[in-house]
Amino acid sequence: MISQRLSVARATHLKSLYQVLGRAVPSSIHLRNPQRAIHSSSITPAPAAVTVTTTSSTATPSVEPSSSEPAAPKPFVAPPPYKQSTPQWLIDSPTFVRSMRVVAKLLGHNSKTTTAIRETRGMYQLCAEREVKETGFLYVECKLPPTFQTWFAFTNLHVWLLTTRLRALPSPHGKLYIQELINHFFLDAEYRLRAVEGPKCPERIIKNSMIDLRNQWNGTTISYDVALMKGDVELASAVWRNVFAGRGEKAYKEKDLAEEEKAKLVEARKKDNDPEAFVGALGSREDVKALEELPGLVVMYVAHVRRELKRLEGVSDELILDGEMGRFGRVGSLGDPEMKALDEEGVKLVQQLGGELERGNLTSTSAPIS
């Protein structure tokens, strides 16, 4: 009787014998890397519970499996109830509380940067929820496509509104709060972008898209700032360019083209996810109606901007630093009793486009973002 290392063939033979006997195969018989063992002729050690007896190089080994059965799993035992390790009298001690505050300050828990990160998180959530709150207005009244770009433009408008108020905070709070608010915005944008593009999207595309969004945010912020100083006409122009993507400009330039050529342009824009294609696909009558309603919609946005700027102006710096900046109002249909039905119609539109995405009728970047 000798103890030797088993080859791949012998290990396979032992496994079959264990299966015939109806016993569990010991884990030591399984090869960790069979491919490596085959190519490099490596061998695995014999299990402790197996004895191999051989008389020649061609003899078949006899196997004596161990009679010991595997141990049954132990029943789940609930952990003991939580016991407070710190005495209550120590928690109630003013000296202990002051010392803990000093330690927290040394660890940076209540530093200016940490406070800015914590408070601006709630501020950004109020900006991000606006697309959900005004689904009907955006996708039914404004006839905007429910895509990632629409969400980004609409959310960016409210983020900019907050930054105008944060600039008035005393130094260095203003700069810190603005930076952390923008960080939350772009982290959410990247998360939504990855969800729209799918898990198989190359990292290069995500990186280039984020660079484009950064450039778009820079240009939009500058255009809104300049418009805020020049007046409502310039502000309406900025909203028309950034939110409505210059709706009607291409239609005006192409008004003399034949219907077939217009249809080809609309199809090409659909592939490029151009918002102009969403309006152009409504039909000539609906298309004209959408263009006729455009000035009134832009006025609603301008009024919303002025109204929110006035509201934020009345919020004190102390409340802003504590994250208490209040909630945004609605852009359109203020006080309209049919607003609930309009929102339901907008939700149905988003779900309908989501179904078309699953059937392959839309590209991934045209997917609903909410």
LUMGUVO-153479 format. One record per residue (C-alpha): z, y, x; residue in one letter. Coordinates in steps of 0.1 Angstrom, whole numbers, padded with zeros to 4 digits, always signed. Layout:
N
ZYXA ...
This chain:
370
+0000+0000+0000M -0010+0033+0015I -0008+0069+0003S -0040+0088+0007Q -0059+0117-0007R -0082+0110-0036L -0118+0121-0038S -0134+0136-0068V -0147+0102-0080A -0113+0086-0078R -0096+0115-0096A -0121+0111-0124T -0114+0074-0125H -0077+0080-0128L -0082+0105-0156K -0101+0079-0176S -0074+0053-0170L -0047+0077-0183Y -0069+0084-0214Q -0073+0046-0221V -0035+0041-0218L -0030+0070-0243G -0009+0091-0219R -0011+0127-0209A -0030+0133-0177V -0007+0149-0150P -0018+0184-0140S -0019+0174-0104S -0049+0152-0111I -0070+0181-0124H -0091+0197-0097L -0086+0235-0094R -0122+0241-0083N -0144+0210-0089P -0175+0228-0077Q -0159+0236-0044R -0146+0201-0041A -0181+0186-0047I -0199+0209-0022H -0173+0208+0005S -0162+0172-0001S -0126+0185-0003S -0100+0161-0017I -0068+0166-0038T -0035+0150-0032P -0025+0121-0053A +0001+0127-0080P +0036+0117-0074A +0037+0094-0105A +0006+0074-0094V +0006+0046-0069T -0027+0035-0055V -0031+0000-0040T -0063-0010-0022T -0074-0039+0001T -0108-0027+0011S -0131+0003+0009S -0148-0011-0022T -0117-0023-0040A -0107-0008-0073T -0073+0009-0071P -0046-0002-0095S -0027+0025-0113V +0009+0024-0123E +0015+0054-0145P +0050+0068-0148S +0069+0059-0179S +0086+0092-0181S +0073+0112-0212E +0067+0150-0209P +0098+0170-0219A +0097+0185-0254A +0095+0223-0256P +0128+0240-0261K +0133+0256-0295P +0131+0294-0297F +0164+0311-0293V +0167+0346-0306A +0179+0372-0280P +0214+0384-0284P +0219+0417-0303P +0216+0449-0284Y +0249+0461-0270K +0253+0497-0259Q +0261+0496-0222S +0271+0533-0220T +0305+0541-0237P +0303+0564-0266Q +0329+0588-0251W +0306+0592-0221L +0276+0600-0243I +0296+0626-0262D +0308+0642-0229S +0293+0677-0223P +0295+0671-0186T +0275+0639-0188F +0249+0655-0210V +0245+0684-0185R +0242+0660-0156S +0215+0640-0174M +0195+0671-0181R +0197+0680-0144V +0184+0645-0135V +0156+0647-0161A +0146+0681-0147K +0145+0666-0112L +0123+0638-0124L +0100+0663-0140G +0106+0652-0177H +0109+0688-0189N +0088+0705-0164S +0062+0731-0175K +0033+0707-0170T +0050+0678-0188T +0059+0700-0217T +0024+0713-0219A +0010+0678-0220I +0035+0668-0247R +0030+0698-0270E -0008+0701-0267T -0011+0665-0278R +0000+0674-0313G -0022+0706-0312M -0053+0686-0304Y -0046+0661-0332Q -0048+0690-0357L -0082+0698-0342C -0095+0662-0342A -0085+0656-0379E -0107+0684-0392R -0139+0662-0392E -0121+0637-0413V -0106+0663-0437K -0140+0679-0443E -0163+0650-0445T -0179+0661-0477G -0185+0697-0465F -0200+0686-0432L -0223+0658-0443Y -0231+0667-0479V -0231+0705-0481E -0241+0713-0445C -0263+0682-0444K -0253+0675-0408L -0259+0639-0394P -0226+0619-0391P -0230+0614-0354T -0209+0618-0323F -0226+0651-0315Q -0216+0666-0349T -0180+0655-0344W -0180+0670-0309F -0195+0704-0320A -0171+0707-0350F -0140+0697-0331T -0150+0719-0301N -0150+0749-0325L -0114+0743-0335H -0104+0736-0299V -0119+0770-0289W -0099+0787-0317L -0067+0774-0302L -0077+0784-0267T -0081+0820-0278T -0044+0821-0288R -0032+0801-0258L -0047+0827-0235R -0021+0852-0248A +0008+0831-0236L +0028+0843-0207P +0019+0830-0173S +0018+0801-0163P +0021+0786-0198H -0013+0798-0210G -0033+0782-0182K -0013+0750-0184L -0016+0746-0222Y -0053+0753-0222I -0059+0728-0194Q -0040+0701-0211E -0056+0708-0245L -0090+0704-0229I -0078+0672-0212N -0068+0657-0245H -0101+0667-0260F -0122+0650-0234F -0101+0619-0232L -0107+0615-0269D -0144+0623-0265A -0148+0596-0239E -0129+0571-0260Y -0152+0578-0290R -0183+0577-0268L -0175+0543-0255R -0168+0531-0290A -0202+0543-0301V -0222+0531-0272E -0205+0497-0271G -0188+0476-0244P -0220+0467-0226K -0230+0503-0220C -0234+0509-0182P -0208+0532-0167E -0236+0554-0153R -0246+0564-0189I -0210+0572-0198I -0206+0593-0167K -0238+0613-0172N -0229+0618-0209S -0195+0631-0200M -0211+0656-0175I -0234+0667-0203D -0205+0672-0227L -0187+0693-0200R -0217+0715-0196N -0221+0718-0233Q -0184+0728-0237W -0188+0754-0210N -0218+0770-0226G -0203+0768-0261T -0171+0784-0250T -0189+0813-0233I -0211+0819-0263S -0182+0820-0287Y -0162+0843-0264D -0192+0867-0262V -0198+0866-0299A -0161+0873-0306L -0164+0906-0287M -0198+0916-0301K -0193+0910-0338G -0200+0887-0367D -0238+0887-0363V -0235+0873-0328E -0208+0849-0340L -0231+0836-0367A -0258+0831-0342S -0235+0811-0319A -0224+0789-0349V -0261+0784-0359W -0270+0773-0323R -0240+0751-0316N -0230+0736-0349V -0264+0735-0367F -0284+0730-0335A -0307+0758-0344G -0318+0744-0377R -0351+0757-0390G -0364+0770-0357E -0386+0740-0351K -0397+0739-0388A -0408+0775-0386Y -0428+0769-0355K -0444+0738-0371E -0450+0752-0406K -0488+0752-0401D -0491+0716-0390L -0505+0688-0411A -0481+0665-0430E -0490+0636-0408E -0482+0654-0377E -0449+0666-0391K -0440+0630-0400A -0447+0619-0364K -0425+0647-0351L -0397+0637-0374V -0399+0600-0363E -0399+0611-0326A -0368+0632-0332R -0350+0603-0349K -0354+0583-0317K -0339+0612-0298D -0311+0617-0324N -0322+0653-0331D -0302+0668-0360P -0334+0685-0371E -0348+0651-0380A -0319+0645-0404F -0330+0675-0425V -0367+0669-0421G -0363+0634-0435A -0349+0647-0468L -0383+0655-0482G -0402+0688-0484S -0382+0701-0514R -0348+0691-0501E -0358+0704-0467D -0366+0738-0481V -0334+0738-0501K -0313+0730-0469A -0329+0759-0451L -0323+0783-0480E -0286+0773-0481E -0282+0777-0443L -0272+0815-0442P -0245+0809-0467G -0231+0780-0448L -0231+0800-0415V -0212+0828-0433V -0185+0803-0443M -0181+0793-0407Y -0178+0829-0396V -0152+0836-0423A -0133+0806-0412H -0132+0817-0376V -0120+0852-0385R -0094+0838-0409R -0080+0813-0384E -0079+0839-0356L -0059+0862-0378K -0035+0834-0387R -0029+0823-0351L -0023+0859-0341E +0007+0860-0364G +0023+0829-0348V +0049+0838-0322S +0048+0826-0286D +0080+0806-0290E +0064+0785-0318L +0032+0780-0299I +0051+0768-0269L +0069+0743-0292D +0036+0731-0306G +0042+0747-0340E +0009+0764-0346M +0003+0754-0382G -0026+0736-0397R -0062+0747-0400F -0077+0757-0434G -0109+0743-0448R -0142+0758-0437V -0161+0756-0470G -0155+0752-0507S -0121+0769-0506L -0102+0761-0537G -0131+0741-0552D -0117+0715-0577P -0147+0693-0570E -0138+0691-0533M -0123+0656-0536K -0155+0642-0552A -0175+0659-0524L -0154+0642-0497D -0159+0608-0514E -0196+0614-0514E -0194+0623-0477G -0175+0591-0469V -0201+0570-0488K -0228+0587-0467L -0210+0577-0435V -0206+0541-0447Q -0242+0539-0457Q -0254+0550-0422L -0230+0526-0407G -0246+0498-0426G -0281+0509-0414E -0268+0507-0379L -0257+0471-0383E -0291+0463-0398R -0308+0479-0367G -0323+0509-0385N -0304+0534-0364L -0296+0538-0327T -0261+0534-0314S -0256+0572-0309T -0264+0578-0346S -0234+0557-0356A -0206+0573-0377P -0178+0585-0354I -0149+0584-0378S 
